[in-house]
Amino acid sequence: MDYPIKEVDDITAEALGIQLNAEGAFDVVIKKYTHSLTEEELLTEMKDQLDVRGSVRGALLRKAQKEILSGLKLGRLRMDEETAEVFDLNVLIWFADKVLKGEHKSYLTK
């Protein structure tokens, strides 16, 4: 796999070194917090990020990182439904960026 990834049309989770469970999902660990994502969510977000101009993508990533840190501080169990949805989306945005750069493997559960 060549990084950074520039085209995701023929990429699979397996090609990225991501092992899926029986439901087609995998877990990501961020500072002791475990979050579950699906292959479809990840590949769709990666494609979306490649369609966005670099400066906009950078701004979205910075916002996502701030939201994730805030959410981790608050704790998932104390989030209301809307806050939890925003948190989940930001984890997806952040992780997709890590995958596109080839920096994702250390965040995967074993």
C-alpha positions as CSV (number, residue, x, y, z in Angstrom):
1,M,0.0,0.0,0.0
2,D,1.4,3.4,-1.0
3,Y,0.8,6.3,1.4
4,P,-0.7,8.8,1.4
5,I,-3.6,7.2,-0.3
6,K,-5.0,9.2,-3.2
7,E,-7.6,6.8,-4.5
8,V,-9.9,4.5,-2.5
9,D,-12.1,2.8,-5.2
10,D,-10.5,-0.6,-4.9
11,I,-9.3,-0.5,-1.3
12,T,-10.6,-2.9,1.3
13,A,-10.1,-3.0,5.1
14,E,-8.0,-6.1,4.6
15,A,-5.6,-4.3,2.2
16,L,-5.2,-1.6,5.0
17,G,-4.3,-4.2,7.6
18,I,-7.6,-3.9,9.4
19,Q,-9.2,-7.2,10.6
20,L,-13.0,-7.1,10.6
21,N,-15.2,-9.0,13.1
22,A,-18.2,-11.1,12.0
23,E,-20.3,-8.0,11.7
24,G,-17.9,-6.3,9.4
25,A,-16.7,-3.9,12.1
26,F,-13.4,-3.2,13.9
27,D,-12.3,-1.3,17.0
28,V,-10.1,1.7,17.3
29,V,-8.5,2.7,20.7
30,I,-7.9,6.4,21.5
31,K,-6.5,7.1,25.0
32,K,-8.1,4.0,26.6
33,Y,-11.5,4.7,24.8
34,T,-12.5,1.9,22.4
35,H,-14.7,2.9,19.4
36,S,-16.2,0.6,16.8
37,L,-16.4,1.5,13.1
38,T,-17.4,-0.4,10.0
39,E,-15.5,-0.9,6.8
40,E,-18.2,0.8,4.9
41,E,-18.2,3.9,7.1
42,L,-14.4,4.1,6.9
43,L,-14.1,3.8,3.1
44,T,-17.0,6.2,2.5
45,E,-15.3,8.8,4.8
46,M,-11.9,8.3,3.2
47,K,-13.5,8.9,-0.2
48,D,-15.3,12.0,1.1
49,Q,-12.0,13.4,2.5
50,L,-10.2,12.9,-0.8
51,D,-13.0,14.9,-2.5
52,V,-12.4,17.9,-0.2
53,R,-9.8,20.6,-0.9
54,G,-6.7,20.2,1.4
55,S,-7.2,23.4,3.4
56,V,-10.8,22.6,4.1
57,R,-9.8,19.0,5.1
58,G,-7.2,20.4,7.5
59,A,-9.7,22.7,9.1
60,L,-12.2,19.8,9.5
61,L,-9.5,17.6,11.0
62,R,-8.4,20.3,13.5
63,K,-12.1,20.7,14.6
64,A,-12.5,16.9,14.8
65,Q,-9.4,16.6,17.1
66,K,-10.7,19.3,19.4
67,E,-14.2,17.6,19.6
68,I,-12.6,14.2,20.3
69,L,-10.4,15.6,23.1
70,S,-13.4,17.4,24.6
71,G,-15.5,14.2,24.3
72,L,-12.8,12.0,25.9
73,K,-12.6,14.5,28.8
74,L,-16.4,14.5,29.3
75,G,-16.7,10.7,28.9
76,R,-19.0,8.9,26.5
77,L,-21.5,7.9,29.2
78,R,-22.1,11.5,30.2
79,M,-22.9,12.6,26.6
80,D,-26.4,13.3,25.4
81,E,-27.5,11.7,22.2
82,E,-26.6,14.7,20.0
83,T,-23.2,15.1,21.5
84,A,-22.5,11.4,21.2
85,E,-23.4,11.5,17.4
86,V,-21.0,14.5,16.9
87,F,-18.3,12.7,18.8
88,D,-18.8,9.5,16.8
89,L,-18.6,11.4,13.5
90,N,-15.4,13.2,14.6
91,V,-13.8,9.9,15.5
92,L,-14.6,8.6,12.0
93,I,-13.2,11.8,10.4
94,W,-10.0,11.6,12.5
95,F,-9.4,7.9,11.9
96,A,-10.1,8.1,8.2
97,D,-7.4,10.8,8.0
98,K,-5.0,8.5,9.9
99,V,-5.7,5.7,7.4
100,L,-5.1,8.0,4.4
101,K,-1.7,8.9,5.8
102,G,-0.8,5.3,6.8
103,E,-0.7,6.2,10.5
104,H,-3.6,4.0,11.7
105,K,-2.2,0.7,12.7
106,S,-1.2,1.7,16.2
107,Y,-4.9,2.7,17.0
108,L,-6.3,-0.7,16.0
109,T,-7.1,-3.3,18.7
110,K,-5.3,-6.5,18.4
